[in-house]
Amino acid sequence: MAPQAGGSSLKPDSSLEDLTIDNLTPHVIRMSTRVDDARVKYLTTKLIQHLHDFVRDVQLQTDEWEVAWQFLTKVGQTCTPERQEFVLLSDVLGISALVDAINSKQTLEATESSVLGPFFNDAAHLFENGQSITSNEVAGEPMFIRGTILDTAGKPIEKALVDIWETDGNGFYDMQDSEYSGPDCRGKFYSDHNGKFHLKAVKPVDYPIPNDGPVGTILSIFDRDCRRPAHVHYMITHPSYEKLVTALYLRESEFINKDPVFGAKLGLVVDLIWSEDAALAEAYQVPLFERDISNEKRQGFWLLDRDFVLVPKQSKEGRKTHD
Amino acid sequence: MAPQAGGSSLKPDSSLEDLTIDNLTPHVIRMSTRVDDARVKYLTTKLIQHLHDFVRDVQLQTDEWEVAWQFLTKVGQTCTPERQEFVLLSDVLGISALVDAINSKQTLEATESSVLGPFFNDAAHLFENGQSITSNEVAGEPMFIRGTILDTAGKPIEKALVDIWETDGNGFYDMQDSEYSGPDCRGKFYSDHNGKFHLKAVKPVDYPIPNDGPVGTILSIFDRDCRRPAHVHYMITHPSYEKLVTALYLRESEFINKDPVFGAKLGLVVDLIWSEDAALAEAYQVPLFERDISNEKRQGFWLLDRDFVLVPKQSKEGRKTHD
């Protein structure tokens, strides 16, 4: 008996598309957006469109695609509870800085924001103004930090919570110490009735982001330095104002122009002041240190003096759901 | 003594850009493309551009960015030597199918390619034509597979190596068996001097892709089915022709229109033939099985009969290095 069409007697299904380079993208989008939430639908549509456009634009080769998923696997497997290699990848690709810029509610008059980074710790202690955020054993040149919290009209803001964190003089955050025993080089302060805060700290120094993983490999391929310019982090909150996450970067750093995570921007670069103000040092027991200036030995300390401008809390905008 | 500018006496560095939503992308690209290889430079430039465009287009919110890196971390940590969740993610986003389409050197006359999938195993044994690729214990309805390997002029190709793999009748590949003891439901055959090959197998069935990980969560959010339509994989190689990686999909599958990995395309959909050819069954000891057709019990077997057309080996094109 001759073969005959049998069990598979269904008619050819005219709804089956012939998937091609050109029509695959709308098909995948159609299949992947059966969801009610308009924002999720929009994000998914745009993500698939951009990923496919990239692959099509560059004519991605099979061996390059293999390198890509092998790399992403390594990034995921480098993550531990103490290390977030995907955030680091986002950082060095400038994505974190872009997300920060998009999400900051700043106006022209307000202080610019900067990336949060991986070393924020809400467990920092609350101090009185004038106290030191560093323990006695911490390495580093003495630095006095002060500033005023203002609104966009220049009016002082009282009881803003100023959370500050920085490296020690060796370039390490407290949590990078294998013998970590509690918060150090970090602390919270309330601004006084003049909007002012002040504290003792040490001068922060340049330090490398973790470069022994897959992200470090990328930096090395592109001959990018892994050292961040020295900076002090600030997170400033107040019930009536938008939260400000920012940092001040020391202009003297040789890495000021090549921050690997793109946090350093012009508006956040500061000059440290060399102070020999004996009255100030006396009032807050700021330890002096000796330094050569024009072949003369001088006693003094570093002064970081910078004001911050907050914007009033804004009503939540709806999230974008279409172009 | 009044404070004075000291150690940080460097002039403001005019080369430090004020990084904004608008100029961050070219800055990151400039920093990330200091490499000689023109292809690497091009891939990196386009990748950063597309990623940033996506973030800017959708105005990505901080909490959404956090969900993204947490998700990617989970994908990486779901990978094991036996499971590649990033390839699966690439599959369900249609990226693997797109890369396949871009890289296949097919012409209009040639057989279309399809995704390789994760179950290829080069350790499959070489058989003589007519032998069975399934062990005796394998579940499934008997199926005879045959075909001819042709060039684009319709001339048979001798000694093409045809590597075939499929699920058993329960929807599992050999390597998914926890008591795996060697290749099963897979094998290699050489086409004879008429370009023909033939073998015994079982009818493959629909089966789910791994859906207990983060990629499964995505499919469930979008109400996408995780079952692939039943299919038989073919990898066909010959020194003078381009390698063809493809698969034939059974039209009768209810998932033929919604393959979660976008491998099933019109040109690769086949109708199985119900055969009662006693001479063929006798010649190759194809076991018959009983089936109701129009209320009559019939003895027969499935026949998968399909030819493949290869294209001559092409000289390597240079990879794209600019738009």
Interface residues (C-beta under 8 A of the other chain):
Chain A: M1 A2 P3 Q4 A5 G6 G7 S8 L10 P12 D13 S15 L16 E17 D18 L19 T20 I21 L24 T25 H27 V28 M31 S32 T33 R34 V35 V40 Y42 L43 T44 K46 L47 I48 H50 L51 H52 D53 F54 V55 R56 D57 V58 Q59 L60 Q61 T62 E64 W65 W69 L72 T73 K74 V75 G76 Q77 C79 Q84 F86 V87 S90 V92 L93 G94 I95 S96 A97 L98 V99 D100 A101 I102 N103 I221 F222 D223 R224 L250 R251 E252 I256 N257 K258 F262 A264 K265 L266 G267 V269 V270 D271 L272 I273 W274 S275 E276 D277 A278 R291 I293 G300 W302 L303 D305 R319 K320 D323
Chain B: M1 A2 P3 Q4 A5 G6 G7 S8 L10 P12 D13 S15 L16 E17 D18 L19 T20 I21 L24 T25 H27 V28 M31 S32 T33 R34 V35 V40 Y42 L43 T44 K46 L47 I48 H50 L51 H52 D53 F54 V55 R56 D57 V58 Q59 L60 Q61 T62 E64 W65 W69 L72 T73 K74 V75 G76 Q77 C79 Q84 F86 V87 S90 V92 L93 G94 I95 S96 A97 L98 V99 D100 A101 I102 N103 I221 F222 D223 R224 L250 R251 E252 I256 N257 K258 F262 A264 K265 L266 G267 V269 V270 D271 L272 I273 W274 S275 E276 D277 A278 R291 I293 G300 W302 L303 D305 R319 K320 D323
